[in-house]
Amino acid sequence: MRDRRTAWIAFRAWRNLPVSVLALLWARAHHADITLGPDLFVECSGMPRGSYGRGGTTVGNVWLHGGLGGERRRRHELRHADQYALLGTVPFLALYGLNALVTANRPHRNVFERWAGLEDGGYRPPRPPARPADPPR
């Protein structure tokens, strides 16, 4: 089992390498604190607001964020790295963008965010729709 995990880690890093290099250059240009994990996933914290999307952004094997960190959030972002590796950069970005467009960018409806684990990603459960008022008697 460990050999398969190691093989996947190496494959994911290799498959995501071109876009990961670009993300690392972006992180360095924005003076991020860069940490390479044993799973070859790179966390770039301390990024200034506006240099990444939403609460944080994963590009290939690189997670860009301002300081939200944490093991659960890292697990969520690592699943996005898996999605990049499985689909390829261009198809993943196209499908993610199309899904965001169709779902009005609501994470709870976005299949990629759900697959990455909404709770791990820090997304709160959606509020139930408001009940219509009862008609007067």
C-alpha positions in Angstrom: 0.0 0.0 0.0 2.8 2.4 0.9 4.4 1.8 -2.5 1.2 2.8 -4.3 1.0 6.0 -2.1 4.6 6.9 -2.9 4.0 6.2 -6.6 0.9 8.5 -6.5 2.8 11.3 -4.8 5.6 11.1 -7.4 3.1 11.0 -10.3 1.0 13.9 -8.9 4.2 16.0 -8.5 5.4 15.2 -12.0 2.1 15.7 -13.7 1.5 19.0 -11.9 5.1 20.2 -12.3 4.7 22.8 -15.1 1.9 24.7 -13.5 3.4 24.2 -10.0 6.6 26.0 -11.1 4.5 29.0 -12.3 2.7 29.0 -9.0 5.9 29.0 -7.1 7.3 31.9 -9.1 4.1 33.8 -8.3 4.5 33.0 -4.6 8.1 34.1 -4.5 7.2 37.3 -6.3 4.7 37.9 -3.5 7.1 37.1 -0.7 5.3 34.0 0.5 6.6 31.7 3.2 7.2 28.5 1.2 7.0 25.0 2.9 7.5 21.7 1.0 5.7 18.8 2.6 6.8 15.2 2.6 4.1 14.5 0.0 5.7 17.1 -2.3 2.7 19.4 -1.8 3.9 23.0 -1.3 2.2 25.5 1.0 2.8 29.2 0.3 1.4 31.2 3.2 1.6 34.9 4.0 0.5 35.9 0.5 -1.0 39.4 0.2 -4.8 39.7 -0.3 -5.7 39.8 -4.0 -2.8 37.5 -5.0 -4.9 34.3 -4.6 -8.6 33.5 -5.0 -11.3 33.1 -2.3 -9.7 31.9 1.0 -6.9 30.3 -0.9 -6.0 28.8 -4.2 -4.3 25.6 -5.3 -2.4 25.6 -8.5 -1.0 22.2 -9.4 0.9 21.1 -6.3 1.0 24.6 -4.8 -1.4 26.0 -2.2 -1.4 29.8 -2.1 -3.0 31.6 0.8 -2.7 34.4 3.2 -2.6 32.5 6.4 -5.6 30.2 6.8 -3.5 27.0 7.1 -4.3 24.0 9.1 -4.3 20.2 8.5 -8.0 20.0 7.4 -7.7 22.9 4.9 -4.4 21.4 3.6 -6.2 18.0 3.1 -8.9 19.8 1.1 -6.4 21.6 -1.1 -4.3 18.5 -1.6 -7.4 16.9 -3.1 -7.5 19.8 -5.6 -3.9 18.9 -6.5 -5.2 15.3 -7.1 -7.9 16.7 -9.4 -5.2 18.7 -11.4 -3.2 15.5 -11.8 -6.1 13.3 -12.7 -7.6 15.6 -15.3 -4.6 17.7 -16.5 -4.2 21.4 -15.9 -6.2 22.8 -18.9 -9.1 20.3 -18.6 -9.3 20.8 -14.8 -9.4 24.6 -15.0 -11.9 24.5 -17.9 -14.2 22.1 -16.1 -13.8 23.9 -12.7 -14.6 27.2 -14.4 -17.6 25.8 -16.2 -18.9 24.3 -13.0 -18.4 27.6 -11.1 -20.3 29.4 -13.9 -23.2 26.9 -13.9 -23.4 26.9 -10.1 -23.1 30.7 -9.7 -19.8 30.0 -8.0 -21.5 28.4 -5.0 -19.0 25.9 -3.4 -21.8 23.6 -2.2 -22.9 23.0 -5.7 -19.5 22.8 -7.3 -18.6 19.1 -7.8 -14.9 19.8 -7.4 -15.3 21.5 -4.1 -17.6 18.8 -2.9 -15.1 16.1 -3.9 -12.4 18.0 -2.1 -14.5 18.0 1.1 -16.5 21.0 1.9 -16.0 20.9 5.7 -12.2 20.4 5.2 -12.2 23.4 3.0 -13.9 25.5 5.6 -17.2 25.9 3.8 -20.2 26.2 6.2 -23.2 24.2 5.4 -25.6 26.1 3.1 -28.5 27.8 4.8 -31.9 26.1 4.2 -34.1 28.1 1.9 -36.4 30.6 3.7 -39.9 29.2 4.2 -42.6 31.3 2.7 -44.8 33.1 5.2 -48.0 31.4 6.1 -51.0 33.1 4.5 -53.1 35.2 7.0 -56.2 33.5 8.5 
